Amino acid sequence: MTITMRQVGPCFAAEADGVDQTRPLPREEVDAIHAGMDRYTVLVFHDQRISNEQQPRRAGMHGRGIVSAAEQRAAPDSPRPRCDPSSCAR
């Protein structure tokens, strides 16, 4: 299936269509999702029937998450990537 992306709003974010994340994704679809994240930063996938057990595996396909400042203070030895506030646009 072909993945399509439609920008939402004037700045960033897009709706992604043509993805069934309940099944294993072929490399081409994963690459298209990564390209969409690079271009739009935020992707919205509507109507995905992902179980609580499937969700962490799906999220892990797209890289490791970034912890918030509160999580950094609560778990300073966490191996997860850190958010650098100085890199935020002002």
QUIHUTA-V8439 format. One record per residue. RES is the residue in one small letter. NEAR is the number of other ideal C-beta (glycine too) atoms within 12 Angstrom. D_FIRST is the distance of its C-alpha to the first C-alpha in Angstrom with 1 decimal. Layout:
BEGIN
res-><RES | RES>
near-><NEAR | NEAR>
d_first-><D_FIRST | D_FIRST>
END
This chain:
BEGIN
res-><m | t | i | t | m | r | q | v | g | p | c | f | a | a | e | a | d | g | v | d | q | t | r | p | l | p | r | e | e | v | d | a | i | h | a | g | m | d | r | y | t | v | l | v | f | h | d | q | r | i | s | n | e | q | q | p | r | r | a | g | m | h | g | r | g | i | v | s | a | a | e | q | r | a | a | p | d | s | p | r | p | r | c | d | p | s | s | c | a | r>
near-><15 | 12 | 27 | 18 | 28 | 18 | 19 | 18 | 13 | 6 | 11 | 18 | 20 | 28 | 21 | 34 | 21 | 22 | 32 | 21 | 28 | 17 | 15 | 13 | 26 | 16 | 11 | 15 | 25 | 21 | 16 | 26 | 32 | 21 | 18 | 31 | 24 | 17 | 18 | 22 | 17 | 20 | 30 | 23 | 30 | 17 | 14 | 20 | 14 | 20 | 12 | 10 | 9 | 19 | 18 | 14 | 17 | 26 | 17 | 13 | 24 | 28 | 15 | 14 | 19 | 19 | 20 | 16 | 15 | 11 | 17 | 19 | 13 | 11 | 14 | 13 | 11 | 18 | 11 | 17 | 15 | 21 | 18 | 11 | 12 | 8 | 10 | 9 | 8 | 5>
d_first-><0.0 | 3.8 | 6.5 | 9.6 | 13.0 | 16.1 | 19.5 | 21.7 | 25.4 | 27.4 | 27.3 | 24.3 | 21.4 | 18.0 | 15.7 | 12.2 | 9.5 | 6.0 | 7.4 | 9.0 | 12.0 | 13.9 | 12.5 | 12.9 | 10.5 | 10.3 | 12.6 | 10.3 | 8.6 | 12.3 | 13.6 | 11.6 | 12.9 | 16.3 | 16.4 | 15.8 | 18.6 | 20.8 | 20.5 | 20.7 | 22.3 | 21.0 | 17.5 | 17.3 | 14.6 | 15.6 | 15.7 | 15.1 | 17.3 | 18.4 | 21.8 | 24.7 | 24.4 | 20.7 | 21.2 | 23.3 | 21.0 | 18.1 | 20.5 | 21.9 | 18.7 | 19.2 | 22.9 | 26.1 | 27.0 | 30.1 | 33.0 | 35.0 | 38.6 | 39.8 | 37.9 | 39.4 | 42.8 | 42.4 | 41.0 | 42.3 | 41.6 | 37.8 | 35.8 | 33.0 | 32.6 | 35.0 | 34.6 | 37.1 | 38.3 | 39.8 | 36.3 | 35.4 | 35.6 | 38.7>
END
